[in-house]
């Protein structure tokens, strides 16, 4: 066995340039895999965090009918008397924030706005005290301040403000319907602009105090949802079960929906992008595999006579095959080591600094919940997968050329030109 | 003391397919070779020399007839058993040396012992011993590319002999060497034959090489044309002859 390993090792450097080029092909392929995976995982991780901390919470309690018609935001199907639910959640140590989400029309008048205009909007009424325990909108206010209870004021997403030409202190008129279906007009002032890491919030977010909405929408204390905050890396079913058992006893009309269901668009997009990226990675591996297969093919065929001699002297086919596979594995080892090293080195700035895509993300909705900096993420599992796949792939692709040469009759191999 | 019979070839025939033509390389060869003989199989190109050597060396199988090596019928052996037979009992010296270019002279010579699972110390001792016998102990750490043709062939002979085989087969061992070097190689082989009592069988169409043999078997058209001792044969009573 020692002889076989020694022979394989020495044959590695028989054609140094060829070994180097093949190793480089493997290294580049694996480094790319590590970087792309780091980027994808990092983006997904950031997006998930931003989805949960700025948009959905860990899970949401709603009236079942409201959830079924949630596209229309039917205020008539809201959670009546939410206080006992909130108390139960508090007692169980689950952070919870009541919200009322309703649709309306925002009306802007020229002066101070650049021009008259109106847009359809989705307004979220929040409890300024409880909301920061579940969401991070309050700490994302970059201009002005966050909401105070029972005031006629709003906080806008920073990109929305930019789009409509709004600044802190500008007035807005919201035209909407009450819970009973009657038209209602609410005149508010913009007191803050929120610049969050979540582009959806920045692009469409309009927040107002819950008590103000309760009065003008005639909600009589009801809310459309209660959002909760649980560790988002936890198991979803366990989380929703906990909420269900804690807060929803004797409330059969209510439903708990987890963040993955609430953020279905992002989850589906992430899956699609992940799958297509895996295809690209597969192609990268194919290219590396072709490289090493070609190298081993050349190595085997220029050593056919040598193989014949080895067999003539009594070396068995499997022993010769093992020598070639170890040689291929050696090339894979060199390439995989270099690939992991290069990938890791390039991943350092990707993780620490990231790539600034803010100019692109501002106007293009890519579906991911990140606003600008795409950062990578370290994954030991990915690095180990890349390393061992590189070595394994190298050994595997050497198998066929070796097999073919070993099938040759010894006397034919000895005469081979 | 009469030598024992090492190889018995009985009515052996061998045919090859060459494109669309069937070539009968051996047409019924009978030959007995005794232990320790220094024998040359001579003949023009296409006479069947290499084929006969391949059959004796268990690299190929006969279509008809029997070949016994040390009373073992090799036709009854599996591929694995033949490989083991070659590993333990048969050494080869090739026309173009066939050394492994990435290994040193030492490693090339030692390689057959590595296949036998012998200890490293014994491999070291035996390899240096055999390299000394062939006059290359100073060149042990050189690679084949750093050796002359004659030196490479000496390494090949060392490799063939290191395991103490019963038979060494040499297919035109001096064909790629100049006459002086070729003569040196033949003298070395003759000396090693005497010292180790290993049966040497080499094929050639070179007259000088034929004259070195102790017994000359002439092949023509796949059949033995003549088989006789030469002037260099040490003892006519202790070797087989049909001449």
Interface residues (C-beta under 8 A of the other chain):
Chain A: X2 X3 X6 X7 X10 X11 X13 X14 X305 X306 X309 X311 X312 X313 X314 X315 X316 X319 X409 X410 X411 X414
Chain B: X54 X57 X59 X60 X80 X83 X84 X85 X86 X87 X88 X90 X91 X92 X94 X96 X98 X100 X101 X102 X103 X107 X111 X112 X114 X115 X159
